[in-house]
Every structure is written in C-alpha cells, then in structure tokens.
C-alpha cells in the first residue's frame, strides 16, 4: 500500500500571549515543504483507467484519439510522479503491478469526485425529461450509462425506447427522441459515428443448408439494415435464397433460428445459447461492418442532453473496443455445399 506521510509542525495560536507562539515556526520553510508535493494530472489518471478498461495502451490511444507514444509518455510521467513501477511485462503486453492496481483504484475515486464536482456545478439540479432510443443490440449496455446519469441528474425523467434502427432514426427526425444509438444510417445529418461493428452470419448449431435448395433466411422486417445487407451480399455472390421466417421482434428471430428454420445476418451481441456465429459461416460471403452512430434531434440541446450523449458514446465505444473478433462463436457447423444459381 502506498503511504503518504505528512510533515508535522507545531500549531500556531492566534491572539493572546505572544510567548505561546512557537519561536521555531518558519512559514517560508513550511511552504517549501508543501511545494515539494506533486499534483497528479487528472487527464493522465483518466488515461490509466481507460487503458485498463480496454485492455492496453494501444487500444486506449485509438479510443482517446492520441498517438501511442503520447499515451506511453503519460504513463511514464505518472510512474515518475508516484516513484514506483506501475507496469510489468506479460507476454507481449503489459500488466499492472501491485502498486499499479492501487494507483488505478485511487485514480477511479479521484476522477469520480472530479466528474461529480463538475456535473454538480453544471446542472446536476436540472429537472425535466430526456428521451433516448437504442437498438436492441446495445440495450444490454444501457444500465451503466443510465445509472450514472441518474446520479448526476436525479430530478430528470428518462423516457427510453428500444426499437429497430430505421424506427429510431425516424423518431429522431420527427423530434420524438433527443438521442438514439443506431447501427448504420451514417448518411443522415443527425448522425455522429462512434465506432464500427462487425456483422456475422448466425444459425443454430444444428442447422445445415440443404444442397441444391435456396438458402433459407430468417429475418426481421423489410427496413432492417441487416436483412438488406444479407440479401445484397447473397445476390452479389449468386447464392439463391428465400425468406423462410420473418419476425417483427428479435425474440421471434432467435426462436426461428433455434428452431432451425434458417440463417440470419446480425451482430454477435446477446446471442442465446444454441446459436453459432461466424463471418463466413457455411461458406457465406463475409458481411463486412456497419458504423455505429449516435443521433441527436435538431432541437435537442442543453446540459442534460450533452451529458447523456457523452455517456452513451463512452459506454457504446467501450463495448465496441472489447467486442469479440470475427471468429466462430459456438460449435462449428458443417460447411455449406455449393449452390447453383
């Protein structure tokens, strides 16, 4: 444990008999002792926390928009300020030492107080409502952002809508929502790209396409960006297909897949047990990626909206940084036989 020892001095009594004042009290000397204290840089502490959360300094540089050398220099200065090694080699990367773990714990507490003070001074007592939307893929990432926002703005009412991407963008355009996390739709003037998301083919572990039959697709509605991408890539590859199952809800889509009715294109997030996913499952053409966008209504502004936008961007951004790669997820299915167009 790091121990900070404060230098002691005799108390100075004001008023009364001057003889009670310690004759050895030397203000310049005391100020000199105080001036030797280092003031840790909060931005550097925040970098330490981000690097730990996303799994390394290189990932932190990408998320924070800084060069790897700048991130490394920050960490070196922090080690110099604390006077202890914070990192040790682990394979090709770095891991925190015991002192590094202690520094990380203190850094989180210091940053929490810093952010709490700033937010309190900039509208923590605001009242009103904020309307946010989120695609079903990122619904599981919302609780941390929502709980943080509620602590900062306890008098704000939150209206939450979980819908498809096209419906959320339409709601933004009609000023029915203030903010929305959406997959795709980066061509809209309301959009700000906050990351990229790999698409994969998903099917039951027992699903095997039948030779010389059109590929059975399980999909959501016609406006679904994943459905459009799957059809586009299948047609480009000359692979015949048919819509074998159609559902207006994600739960219905999962049920169709688990029932072996077909294959679909989507993200890896929140896959039920029994499904497998891969970028080229059963020799399907790779689907590439989609941008993840944060949309803001044209009339939505203010401290609460700004803070919620930041929390959503950070939460979703962190999720994307730690997303799984395009490798098989779950049991490996049989390879898809060649189909004739």
Secondary structure, 3 states (H helix, E strand, C coil): CCCCCCCCCCCCCCCCCHHHCCCCCCHHHHHHHHHCCCCCCHHHHHHHHHHHHHCCHHHHHHHHCCCHHHHHHHHHHHHHHHCCCCEEEECCEEEECHHHHHHHHHHHHHHHHHHHHHHHHCCCCCCEEEEEEEEHHHHHHHHHHHHHHHHHCCCEEEEEEEECHHHHHHHHHCCCCCEEEEECCCCCCCEEEEEEEECEEEEECCCCCCCCCCEEEEECCCCCHHHHHHHHHHHHCCCCEEEEEECCCHHHHHHHHHCCCCEEEECCCCCCCCEEEECCHHHCCCCCEEEEEEEECCCCCCHHHHHHHHHHHHHHHHHHHCCCCCCCECCCCCCCCCCCC
